[in-house]
Amino acid sequence: MKQNFYDVTRLASDYFPDSTARNARRRFLHLLTSEKDLWQRLNEMHFKPYQRSFTPRQYELIIDILGRPERYDNDFTLWDS
């Protein structure tokens, strides 16, 4: 069964695999805010920096704009909640 959320910290760790989970999340949120168009569109989708997970639409927007991370978990549907 496909889950309807995507963990922010886990995705951040995929973009920044050499960082700790906490630092990866901080760096990832900085990356999101530095991409002005992406950040504006995420805000329109009601994303808040303290969220623990992305909605499917928010996740797809990020992947469309930033591309897939180098270390990419192909099966996001198996993420623990």
PDB file of N, CA, C and O in Angstrom, chain B, residues numbered from 101:
ATOM      1  N   MET B 101       0.840  -1.184   0.000  1.00  0.00           N
ATOM      2  CA  MET B 101       0.000   0.000   0.000  1.00  0.00           C
ATOM      3  C   MET B 101       0.885   1.248   0.000  1.00  0.00           C
ATOM      4  O   MET B 101       1.815   1.351   0.800  1.00  0.00           O
ATOM      5  N   LYS B 102       0.607   2.163  -0.866  1.00  0.00           N
ATOM      6  CA  LYS B 102       1.388   3.385  -0.977  1.00  0.00           C
ATOM      7  C   LYS B 102       1.008   4.355   0.130  1.00  0.00           C
ATOM      8  O   LYS B 102      -0.172   4.587   0.393  1.00  0.00           O
ATOM      9  N   GLN B 103       2.028   4.921   0.776  1.00  0.00           N
ATOM     10  CA  GLN B 103       1.779   5.899   1.817  1.00  0.00           C
ATOM     11  C   GLN B 103       1.572   7.265   1.177  1.00  0.00           C
ATOM     12  O   GLN B 103       2.002   7.505   0.049  1.00  0.00           O
ATOM     13  N   ASN B 104       0.916   8.147   1.901  1.00  0.00           N
ATOM     14  CA  ASN B 104       0.627   9.459   1.342  1.00  0.00           C
ATOM     15  C   ASN B 104       1.506  10.553   1.951  1.00  0.00           C
ATOM     16  O   ASN B 104       1.094  11.711   2.020  1.00  0.00           O
ATOM     17  N   PHE B 105       2.710  10.195   2.390  1.00  0.00           N
ATOM     18  CA  PHE B 105       3.642  11.188   2.896  1.00  0.00           C
ATOM     19  C   PHE B 105       5.070  10.730   2.644  1.00  0.00           C
ATOM     20  O   PHE B 105       5.336   9.542   2.465  1.00  0.00           O
ATOM     21  N   TYR B 106       5.981  11.693   2.631  1.00  0.00           N
ATOM     22  CA  TYR B 106       7.389  11.443   2.360  1.00  0.00           C
ATOM     23  C   TYR B 106       8.204  12.171   3.423  1.00  0.00           C
ATOM     24  O   TYR B 106       8.120  13.394   3.544  1.00  0.00           O
ATOM     25  N   ASP B 107       8.980  11.436   4.180  1.00  0.00           N
ATOM     26  CA  ASP B 107       9.737  11.973   5.305  1.00  0.00           C
ATOM     27  C   ASP B 107      10.761  13.018   4.844  1.00  0.00           C
ATOM     28  O   ASP B 107      11.587  12.741   3.975  1.00  0.00           O
ATOM     29  N   VAL B 108      10.701  14.210   5.426  1.00  0.00           N
ATOM     30  CA  VAL B 108      11.586  15.315   5.054  1.00  0.00           C
ATOM     31  C   VAL B 108      13.038  14.968   5.373  1.00  0.00           C
ATOM     32  O   VAL B 108      13.920  15.175   4.539  1.00  0.00           O
ATOM     33  N   THR B 109      13.291  14.447   6.561  1.00  0.00           N
ATOM     34  CA  THR B 109      14.658  14.150   6.966  1.00  0.00           C
ATOM     35  C   THR B 109      15.269  13.045   6.120  1.00  0.00           C
ATOM     36  O   THR B 109      16.453  13.101   5.789  1.00  0.00           O
ATOM     37  N   ARG B 110      14.487  12.056   5.771  1.00  0.00           N
ATOM     38  CA  ARG B 110      15.024  10.971   4.948  1.00  0.00           C
ATOM     39  C   ARG B 110      15.372  11.474   3.547  1.00  0.00           C
ATOM     40  O   ARG B 110      16.414  11.112   3.001  1.00  0.00           O
ATOM     41  N   LEU B 111      14.515  12.296   2.969  1.00  0.00           N
ATOM     42  CA  LEU B 111      14.821  12.854   1.659  1.00  0.00           C
ATOM     43  C   LEU B 111      16.046  13.768   1.750  1.00  0.00           C
ATOM     44  O   LEU B 111      16.899  13.752   0.862  1.00  0.00           O
ATOM     45  N   ALA B 112      16.134  14.561   2.814  1.00  0.00           N
ATOM     46  CA  ALA B 112      17.290  15.432   3.018  1.00  0.00           C
ATOM     47  C   ALA B 112      18.571  14.606   3.110  1.00  0.00           C
ATOM     48  O   ALA B 112      19.605  15.003   2.573  1.00  0.00           O
ATOM     49  N   SER B 113      18.508  13.469   3.785  1.00  0.00           N
ATOM     50  CA  SER B 113      19.679  12.599   3.911  1.00  0.00           C
ATOM     51  C   SER B 113      20.085  12.009   2.566  1.00  0.00           C
ATOM     52  O   SER B 113      21.261  11.718   2.349  1.00  0.00           O
ATOM     53  N   ASP B 114      19.121  11.829   1.658  1.00  0.00           N
ATOM     54  CA  ASP B 114      19.454  11.361   0.317  1.00  0.00           C
ATOM     55  C   ASP B 114      20.172  12.445  -0.486  1.00  0.00           C
ATOM     56  O   ASP B 114      21.062  12.146  -1.283  1.00  0.00           O
ATOM     57  N   TYR B 115      19.786  13.701  -0.275  1.00  0.00           N
ATOM     58  CA  TYR B 115      20.457  14.812  -0.972  1.00  0.00           C
ATOM     59  C   TYR B 115      21.830  15.111  -0.361  1.00  0.00           C
ATOM     60  O   TYR B 115      22.745  15.532  -1.069  1.00  0.00           O
ATOM     61  N   PHE B 116      21.974  14.897   0.938  1.00  0.00           N
ATOM     62  CA  PHE B 116      23.223  15.186   1.645  1.00  0.00           C
ATOM     63  C   PHE B 116      23.665  13.949   2.432  1.00  0.00           C
ATOM     64  O   PHE B 116      23.603  13.943   3.661  1.00  0.00           O
ATOM     65  N   PRO B 117      24.109  12.910   1.734  1.00  0.00           N
ATOM     66  CA  PRO B 117      24.410  11.631   2.394  1.00  0.00           C
ATOM     67  C   PRO B 117      25.606  11.678   3.354  1.00  0.00           C
ATOM     68  O   PRO B 117      25.718  10.816   4.224  1.00  0.00           O
ATOM     69  N   ASP B 118      26.485  12.647   3.218  1.00  0.00           N
ATOM     70  CA  ASP B 118      27.655  12.718   4.094  1.00  0.00           C
ATOM     71  C   ASP B 118      27.393  13.521   5.367  1.00  0.00           C
ATOM     72  O   ASP B 118      28.294  13.697   6.186  1.00  0.00           O
ATOM     73  N   SER B 119      26.172  14.004   5.533  1.00  0.00           N
ATOM     74  CA  SER B 119      25.812  14.798   6.704  1.00  0.00           C
ATOM     75  C   SER B 119      25.023  13.957   7.690  1.00  0.00           C
ATOM     76  O   SER B 119      24.438  12.936   7.329  1.00  0.00           O
ATOM     77  N   THR B 120      25.016  14.399   8.940  1.00  0.00           N
ATOM     78  CA  THR B 120      24.128  13.772   9.922  1.00  0.00           C
ATOM     79  C   THR B 120      22.695  14.086   9.517  1.00  0.00           C
ATOM     80  O   THR B 120      22.462  14.994   8.720  1.00  0.00           O
ATOM     81  N   ALA B 121      21.749  13.354  10.048  1.00  0.00           N
ATOM     82  CA  ALA B 121      20.344  13.583   9.694  1.00  0.00           C
ATOM     83  C   ALA B 121      19.920  15.017  10.018  1.00  0.00           C
ATOM     84  O   ALA B 121      19.239  15.666   9.224  1.00  0.00           O
ATOM     85  N   ARG B 122      20.324  15.497  11.180  1.00  0.00           N
ATOM     86  CA  ARG B 122      19.948  16.860  11.590  1.00  0.00           C
ATOM     87  C   ARG B 122      20.555  17.914  10.658  1.00  0.00           C
ATOM     88  O   ARG B 122      19.876  18.850  10.236  1.00  0.00           O
ATOM     89  N   ASN B 123      21.843  17.746  10.344  1.00  0.00           N
ATOM     90  CA  ASN B 123      22.506  18.706   9.467  1.00  0.00           C
ATOM     91  C   ASN B 123      21.977  18.599   8.038  1.00  0.00           C
ATOM     92  O   ASN B 123      21.839  19.611   7.352  1.00  0.00           O
ATOM     93  N   ALA B 124      21.682  17.380   7.585  1.00  0.00           N
ATOM     94  CA  ALA B 124      21.122  17.204   6.242  1.00  0.00           C
ATOM     95  C   ALA B 124      19.792  17.929   6.120  1.00  0.00           C
ATOM     96  O   ALA B 124      19.534  18.585   5.110  1.00  0.00           O
ATOM     97  N   ARG B 125      18.946  17.819   7.137  1.00  0.00           N
ATOM     98  CA  ARG B 125      17.652  18.510   7.121  1.00  0.00           C
ATOM     99  C   ARG B 125      17.850  20.028   7.077  1.00  0.00           C
ATOM    100  O   ARG B 125      17.173  20.727   6.322  1.00  0.00           O
ATOM    101  N   ARG B 126      18.779  20.530   7.890  1.00  0.00           N
ATOM    102  CA  ARG B 126      19.048  21.968   7.910  1.00  0.00           C
ATOM    103  C   ARG B 126      19.548  22.442   6.551  1.00  0.00           C
ATOM    104  O   ARG B 126      19.093  23.467   6.043  1.00  0.00           O
ATOM    105  N   ARG B 127      20.478  21.702   5.964  1.00  0.00           N
ATOM    106  CA  ARG B 127      21.015  22.067   4.645  1.00  0.00           C
ATOM    107  C   ARG B 127      19.944  21.966   3.564  1.00  0.00           C
ATOM    108  O   ARG B 127      19.891  22.798   2.658  1.00  0.00           O
ATOM    109  N   PHE B 128      19.094  20.953   3.659  1.00  0.00           N
ATOM    110  CA  PHE B 128      18.030  20.761   2.673  1.00  0.00           C
ATOM    111  C   PHE B 128      17.014  21.898   2.745  1.00  0.00           C
ATOM    112  O   PHE B 128      16.592  22.411   1.709  1.00  0.00           O
ATOM    113  N   LEU B 129      16.618  22.296   3.947  1.00  0.00           N
ATOM    114  CA  LEU B 129      15.685  23.418   4.078  1.00  0.00           C
ATOM    115  C   LEU B 129      16.315  24.713   3.558  1.00  0.00           C
ATOM    116  O   LEU B 129      15.628  25.551   2.975  1.00  0.00           O
ATOM    117  N   HIS B 130      17.610  24.872   3.770  1.00  0.00           N
ATOM    118  CA  HIS B 130      18.301  26.035   3.205  1.00  0.00           C
ATOM    119  C   HIS B 130      18.267  25.987   1.677  1.00  0.00           C
ATOM    120  O   HIS B 130      18.054  27.009   1.025  1.00  0.00           O
ATOM    121  N   LEU B 131      18.475  24.812   1.116  1.00  0.00           N
ATOM    122  CA  LEU B 131      18.404  24.646  -0.339  1.00  0.00           C
ATOM    123  C   LEU B 131      17.007  24.986  -0.857  1.00  0.00           C
ATOM    124  O   LEU B 131      16.865  25.667  -1.872  1.00  0.00           O
ATOM    125  N   LEU B 132      15.983  24.512  -0.159  1.00  0.00           N
ATOM    126  CA  LEU B 132      14.608  24.794  -0.585  1.00  0.00           C
ATOM    127  C   LEU B 132      14.313  26.287  -0.559  1.00  0.00           C
ATOM    128  O   LEU B 132      13.702  26.814  -1.489  1.00  0.00           O
ATOM    129  N   THR B 133      14.744  26.976   0.498  1.00  0.00           N
ATOM    130  CA  THR B 133      14.475  28.416   0.594  1.00  0.00           C
ATOM    131  C   THR B 133      15.298  29.226  -0.393  1.00  0.00           C
ATOM    132  O   THR B 133      14.887  30.315  -0.792  1.00  0.00           O
ATOM    133  N   SER B 134      16.454  28.710  -0.794  1.00  0.00           N
ATOM    134  CA  SER B 134      17.285  29.456  -1.747  1.00  0.00           C
ATOM    135  C   SER B 134      16.734  29.378  -3.170  1.00  0.00           C
ATOM    136  O   SER B 134      17.030  30.240  -3.996  1.00  0.00           O
ATOM    137  N   GLU B 135      15.946  28.365  -3.456  1.00  0.00           N
ATOM    138  CA  GLU B 135      15.273  28.250  -4.760  1.00  0.00           C
ATOM    139  C   GLU B 135      13.943  29.002  -4.650  1.00  0.00           C
ATOM    140  O   GLU B 135      12.933  28.426  -4.245  1.00  0.00           O
ATOM    141  N   LYS B 136      13.946  30.276  -5.007  1.00  0.00           N
ATOM    142  CA  LYS B 136      12.799  31.152  -4.752  1.00  0.00           C
ATOM    143  C   LYS B 136      11.495  30.639  -5.361  1.00  0.00           C
ATOM    144  O   LYS B 136      10.455  30.648  -4.702  1.00  0.00           O
ATOM    145  N   ASP B 137      11.547  30.192  -6.613  1.00  0.00           N
ATOM    146  CA  ASP B 137      10.329  29.691  -7.258  1.00  0.00           C
ATOM    147  C   ASP B 137       9.804  28.446  -6.538  1.00  0.00           C
ATOM    148  O   ASP B 137       8.605  28.322  -6.290  1.00  0.00           O
ATOM    149  N   LEU B 138      10.705  27.538  -6.211  1.00  0.00           N
ATOM    150  CA  LEU B 138      10.325  26.324  -5.493  1.00  0.00           C
ATOM    151  C   LEU B 138       9.724  26.668  -4.136  1.00  0.00           C
ATOM    152  O   LEU B 138       8.680  26.131  -3.763  1.00  0.00           O
ATOM    153  N   TRP B 139      10.376  27.559  -3.400  1.00  0.00           N
ATOM    154  CA  TRP B 139       9.900  27.925  -2.061  1.00  0.00           C
ATOM    155  C   TRP B 139       8.513  28.579  -2.134  1.00  0.00           C
ATOM    156  O   TRP B 139       7.646  28.298  -1.306  1.00  0.00           O
ATOM    157  N   GLN B 140       8.313  29.441  -3.119  1.00  0.00           N
ATOM    158  CA  GLN B 140       7.013  30.087  -3.274  1.00  0.00           C
ATOM    159  C   GLN B 140       5.926  29.050  -3.559  1.00  0.00           C
ATOM    160  O   GLN B 140       4.840  29.098  -2.981  1.00  0.00           O
ATOM    161  N   ARG B 141       6.232  28.118  -4.452  1.00  0.00           N
ATOM    162  CA  ARG B 141       5.246  27.093  -4.797  1.00  0.00           C
ATOM    163  C   ARG B 141       4.981  26.152  -3.628  1.00  0.00           C
ATOM    164  O   ARG B 141       3.846  25.716  -3.435  1.00  0.00           O
ATOM    165  N   LEU B 142       6.008  25.834  -2.846  1.00  0.00           N
ATOM    166  CA  LEU B 142       5.800  25.006  -1.649  1.00  0.00           C
ATOM    167  C   LEU B 142       4.919  25.732  -0.640  1.00  0.00           C
ATOM    168  O   LEU B 142       4.049  25.120  -0.020  1.00  0.00           O
ATOM    169  N   ASN B 143       5.140  27.027  -0.474  1.00  0.00           N
ATOM    170  CA  ASN B 143       4.299  27.813   0.431  1.00  0.00           C
ATOM    171  C   ASN B 143       2.849  27.836  -0.035  1.00  0.00           C
ATOM    172  O   ASN B 143       1.930  27.796   0.782  1.00  0.00           O
ATOM    173  N   GLU B 144       2.645  27.900  -1.343  1.00  0.00           N
ATOM    174  CA  GLU B 144       1.284  27.851  -1.881  1.00  0.00           C
ATOM    175  C   GLU B 144       0.621  26.502  -1.603  1.00  0.00           C
ATOM    176  O   GLU B 144      -0.604  26.401  -1.540  1.00  0.00           O
ATOM    177  N   MET B 145       1.451  25.466  -1.437  1.00  0.00           N
ATOM    178  CA  MET B 145       0.952  24.129  -1.097  1.00  0.00           C
ATOM    179  C   MET B 145       0.912  23.920   0.423  1.00  0.00           C
ATOM    180  O   MET B 145       0.744  22.797   0.898  1.00  0.00           O
ATOM    181  N   HIS B 146       1.069  25.010   1.173  1.00  0.00           N
ATOM    182  CA  HIS B 146       0.966  25.020   2.630  1.00  0.00           C
ATOM    183  C   HIS B 146       2.092  24.267   3.328  1.00  0.00           C
ATOM    184  O   HIS B 146       1.881  23.712   4.406  1.00  0.00           O
ATOM    185  N   PHE B 147       3.288  24.238   2.731  1.00  0.00           N
ATOM    186  CA  PHE B 147       4.444  23.631   3.389  1.00  0.00           C
ATOM    187  C   PHE B 147       4.976  24.578   4.456  1.00  0.00           C
ATOM    188  O   PHE B 147       5.065  25.786   4.238  1.00  0.00           O
ATOM    189  N   LYS B 148       5.326  24.025   5.601  1.00  0.00           N
ATOM    190  CA  LYS B 148       5.937  24.781   6.701  1.00  0.00           C
ATOM    191  C   LYS B 148       7.261  24.113   7.054  1.00  0.00           C
ATOM    192  O   LYS B 148       7.350  22.886   7.005  1.00  0.00           O
ATOM    193  N   PRO B 149       8.296  24.880   7.409  1.00  0.00           N
ATOM    194  CA  PRO B 149       9.616  24.302   7.683  1.00  0.00           C
ATOM    195  C   PRO B 149       9.630  23.270   8.809  1.00  0.00           C
ATOM    196  O   PRO B 149      10.518  22.419   8.841  1.00  0.00           O
ATOM    197  N   TYR B 150       8.681  23.324   9.721  1.00  0.00           N
ATOM    198  CA  TYR B 150       8.660  22.374  10.835  1.00  0.00           C
ATOM    199  C   TYR B 150       7.948  21.062  10.492  1.00  0.00           C
ATOM    200  O   TYR B 150       7.902  20.157  11.326  1.00  0.00           O
ATOM    201  N   GLN B 151       7.397  20.942   9.293  1.00  0.00           N
ATOM    202  CA  GLN B 151       6.725  19.707   8.887  1.00  0.00           C
ATOM    203  C   GLN B 151       7.699  18.549   8.907  1.00  0.00           C
ATOM    204  O   GLN B 151       8.882  18.716   8.611  1.00  0.00           O
ATOM    205  N   ARG B 152       7.203  17.378   9.256  1.00  0.00           N
ATOM    206  CA  ARG B 152       8.041  16.178   9.269  1.00  0.00           C
ATOM    207  C   ARG B 152       7.937  15.393   7.969  1.00  0.00           C
ATOM    208  O   ARG B 152       8.767  14.530   7.685  1.00  0.00           O
ATOM    209  N   SER B 153       6.913  15.699   7.185  1.00  0.00           N
ATOM    210  CA  SER B 153       6.745  14.953   5.936  1.00  0.00           C
ATOM    211  C   SER B 153       6.201  15.865   4.837  1.00  0.00           C
ATOM    212  O   SER B 153       5.574  16.890   5.101  1.00  0.00           O
ATOM    213  N   PHE B 154       6.464  15.453   3.592  1.00  0.00           N
ATOM    214  CA  PHE B 154       5.923  16.135   2.425  1.00  0.00           C
ATOM    215  C   PHE B 154       4.672  15.409   1.962  1.00  0.00           C
ATOM    216  O   PHE B 154       4.548  14.195   2.118  1.00  0.00           O
ATOM    217  N   THR B 155       3.752  16.163   1.394  1.00  0.00           N
ATOM    218  CA  THR B 155       2.622  15.526   0.713  1.00  0.00           C
ATOM    219  C   THR B 155       3.143  15.016  -0.628  1.00  0.00           C
ATOM    220  O   THR B 155       4.217  15.433  -1.062  1.00  0.00           O
ATOM    221  N   PRO B 156       2.416  14.133  -1.288  1.00  0.00           N
ATOM    222  CA  PRO B 156       2.874  13.668  -2.602  1.00  0.00           C
ATOM    223  C   PRO B 156       3.086  14.810  -3.602  1.00  0.00           C
ATOM    224  O   PRO B 156       4.038  14.775  -4.382  1.00  0.00           O
ATOM    225  N   ARG B 157       2.221  15.810  -3.589  1.00  0.00           N
ATOM    226  CA  ARG B 157       2.380  16.935  -4.521  1.00  0.00           C
ATOM    227  C   ARG B 157       3.628  17.750  -4.200  1.00  0.00           C
ATOM    228  O   ARG B 157       4.342  18.166  -5.113  1.00  0.00           O
ATOM    229  N   GLN B 158       3.901  17.983  -2.917  1.00  0.00           N
ATOM    230  CA  GLN B 158       5.098  18.719  -2.524  1.00  0.00           C
ATOM    231  C   GLN B 158       6.346  17.939  -2.917  1.00  0.00           C
ATOM    232  O   GLN B 158       7.303  18.509  -3.443  1.00  0.00           O
ATOM    233  N   TYR B 159       6.333  16.651  -2.663  1.00  0.00           N
ATOM    234  CA  TYR B 159       7.459  15.793  -3.013  1.00  0.00           C
ATOM    235  C   TYR B 159       7.730  15.817  -4.516  1.00  0.00           C
ATOM    236  O   TYR B 159       8.876  15.989  -4.932  1.00  0.00           O
ATOM    237  N   GLU B 160       6.701  15.651  -5.326  1.00  0.00           N
ATOM    238  CA  GLU B 160       6.866  15.651  -6.785  1.00  0.00           C
ATOM    239  C   GLU B 160       7.397  16.991  -7.276  1.00  0.00           C
ATOM    240  O   GLU B 160       8.227  17.027  -8.184  1.00  0.00           O
ATOM    241  N   LEU B 161       6.934  18.086  -6.696  1.00  0.00           N
ATOM    242  CA  LEU B 161       7.434  19.410  -7.072  1.00  0.00           C
ATOM    243  C   LEU B 161       8.930  19.517  -6.797  1.00  0.00           C
ATOM    244  O   LEU B 161       9.679  20.016  -7.637  1.00  0.00           O
ATOM    245  N   ILE B 162       9.366  19.059  -5.644  1.00  0.00           N
ATOM    246  CA  ILE B 162      10.788  19.115  -5.287  1.00  0.00           C
ATOM    247  C   ILE B 162      11.617  18.291  -6.262  1.00  0.00           C
ATOM    248  O   ILE B 162      12.650  18.753  -6.745  1.00  0.00           O
ATOM    249  N   ILE B 163      11.175  17.085  -6.550  1.00  0.00           N
ATOM    250  CA  ILE B 163      11.906  16.208  -7.469  1.00  0.00           C
ATOM    251  C   ILE B 163      11.932  16.811  -8.877  1.00  0.00           C
ATOM    252  O   ILE B 163      12.947  16.727  -9.568  1.00  0.00           O
ATOM    253  N   ASP B 164      10.821  17.419  -9.301  1.00  0.00           N
ATOM    254  CA  ASP B 164      10.773  18.033 -10.629  1.00  0.00           C
ATOM    255  C   ASP B 164      11.768  19.188 -10.754  1.00  0.00           C
ATOM    256  O   ASP B 164      12.399  19.354 -11.799  1.00  0.00           O
ATOM    257  N   ILE B 165      11.908  19.979  -9.703  1.00  0.00           N
ATOM    258  CA  ILE B 165      12.765  21.158  -9.773  1.00  0.00           C
ATOM    259  C   ILE B 165      14.224  20.833  -9.431  1.00  0.00           C
ATOM    260  O   ILE B 165      15.136  21.271 -10.133  1.00  0.00           O
ATOM    261  N   LEU B 166      14.444  20.078  -8.370  1.00  0.00           N
ATOM    262  CA  LEU B 166      15.817  19.781  -7.942  1.00  0.00           C
ATOM    263  C   LEU B 166      16.404  18.540  -8.596  1.00  0.00           C
ATOM    264  O   LEU B 166      17.622  18.362  -8.614  1.00  0.00           O
ATOM    265  N   GLY B 167      15.551  17.688  -9.127  1.00  0.00           N
ATOM    266  CA  GLY B 167      16.022  16.418  -9.662  1.00  0.00           C
ATOM    267  C   GLY B 167      16.142  15.388  -8.554  1.00  0.00           C
ATOM    268  O   GLY B 167      16.033  15.711  -7.371  1.00  0.00           O
ATOM    269  N   ARG B 168      16.366  14.155  -8.950  1.00  0.00           N
ATOM    270  CA  ARG B 168      16.514  13.082  -7.971  1.00  0.00           C
ATOM    271  C   ARG B 168      17.894  13.183  -7.318  1.00  0.00           C
ATOM    272  O   ARG B 168      18.880  13.485  -7.991  1.00  0.00           O
ATOM    273  N   PRO B 169      17.962  12.930  -6.013  1.00  0.00           N
ATOM    274  CA  PRO B 169      19.273  12.952  -5.351  1.00  0.00           C
ATOM    275  C   PRO B 169      20.165  11.833  -5.879  1.00  0.00           C
ATOM    276  O   PRO B 169      19.675  10.833  -6.405  1.00  0.00           O
ATOM    277  N   GLU B 170      21.484  12.009  -5.734  1.00  0.00           N
ATOM    278  CA  GLU B 170      22.420  10.978  -6.202  1.00  0.00           C
ATOM    279  C   GLU B 170      22.147   9.646  -5.529  1.00  0.00           C
ATOM    280  O   GLU B 170      22.043   8.618  -6.197  1.00  0.00           O
ATOM    281  N   ARG B 171      22.031   9.659  -4.218  1.00  0.00           N
ATOM    282  CA  ARG B 171      21.675   8.455  -3.479  1.00  0.00           C
ATOM    283  C   ARG B 171      20.164   8.470  -3.332  1.00  0.00           C
ATOM    284  O   ARG B 171      19.622   9.191  -2.495  1.00  0.00           O
ATOM    285  N   TYR B 172      19.503   7.694  -4.126  1.00  0.00           N
ATOM    286  CA  TYR B 172      18.051   7.773  -4.232  1.00  0.00           C
ATOM    287  C   TYR B 172      17.420   6.439  -3.883  1.00  0.00           C
ATOM    288  O   TYR B 172      17.753   5.416  -4.482  1.00  0.00           O
ATOM    289  N   ASP B 173      16.515   6.441  -2.922  1.00  0.00           N
ATOM    290  CA  ASP B 173      15.773   5.253  -2.537  1.00  0.00           C
ATOM    291  C   ASP B 173      14.587   5.128  -3.483  1.00  0.00           C
ATOM    292  O   ASP B 173      13.640   5.908  -3.387  1.00  0.00           O
ATOM    293  N   ASN B 174      14.622   4.157  -4.398  1.00  0.00           N
ATOM    294  CA  ASN B 174      13.581   4.028  -5.416  1.00  0.00           C
ATOM    295  C   ASN B 174      12.212   3.704  -4.877  1.00  0.00           C
ATOM    296  O   ASN B 174      11.209   4.001  -5.527  1.00  0.00           O
ATOM    297  N   ASP B 175      12.141   3.105  -3.711  1.00  0.00           N
ATOM    298  CA  ASP B 175      10.847   2.678  -3.199  1.00  0.00           C
ATOM    299  C   ASP B 175      10.439   3.479  -1.981  1.00  0.00           C
ATOM    300  O   ASP B 175      10.529   2.988  -0.855  1.00  0.00           O
ATOM    301  N   PHE B 176       9.991   4.708  -2.192  1.00  0.00           N
ATOM    302  CA  PHE B 176       9.563   5.562  -1.094  1.00  0.00           C
ATOM    303  C   PHE B 176       8.307   5.046  -0.417  1.00  0.00           C
ATOM    304  O   PHE B 176       7.978   5.488   0.684  1.00  0.00           O
ATOM    305  N   THR B 177       7.607   4.132  -1.041  1.00  0.00           N
ATOM    306  CA  THR B 177       6.372   3.622  -0.461  1.00  0.00           C
ATOM    307  C   THR B 177       6.644   2.759   0.760  1.00  0.00           C
ATOM    308  O   THR B 177       5.722   2.490   1.530  1.00  0.00           O
ATOM    309  N   LEU B 178       7.882   2.317   0.963  1.00  0.00           N
ATOM    310  CA  LEU B 178       8.196   1.466   2.100  1.00  0.00           C
ATOM    311  C   LEU B 178       8.765   2.241   3.285  1.00  0.00           C
ATOM    312  O   LEU B 178       9.202   1.633   4.263  1.00  0.00           O
ATOM    313  N   TRP B 179       8.767   3.565   3.215  1.00  0.00           N
ATOM    314  CA  TRP B 179       9.292   4.355   4.332  1.00  0.00           C
ATOM    315  C   TRP B 179       8.461   4.110   5.569  1.00  0.00           C
ATOM    316  O   TRP B 179       7.237   4.001   5.506  1.00  0.00           O
ATOM    317  N   ASP B 180       9.146   4.026   6.699  1.00  0.00           N
ATOM    318  CA  ASP B 180       8.440   3.883   7.964  1.00  0.00           C
ATOM    319  C   ASP B 180       7.751   5.200   8.305  1.00  0.00           C
ATOM    320  O   ASP B 180       8.216   6.280   7.941  1.00  0.00           O
ATOM    321  N   SER B 181       6.651   5.083   8.999  1.00  0.00           N
ATOM    322  CA  SER B 181       5.921   6.294   9.379  1.00  0.00           C
ATOM    323  C   SER B 181       6.400   6.851  10.681  1.00  0.00           C
ATOM    324  O   SER B 181       5.888   7.871  11.142  1.00  0.00           O
TER     325      SER B 181
END
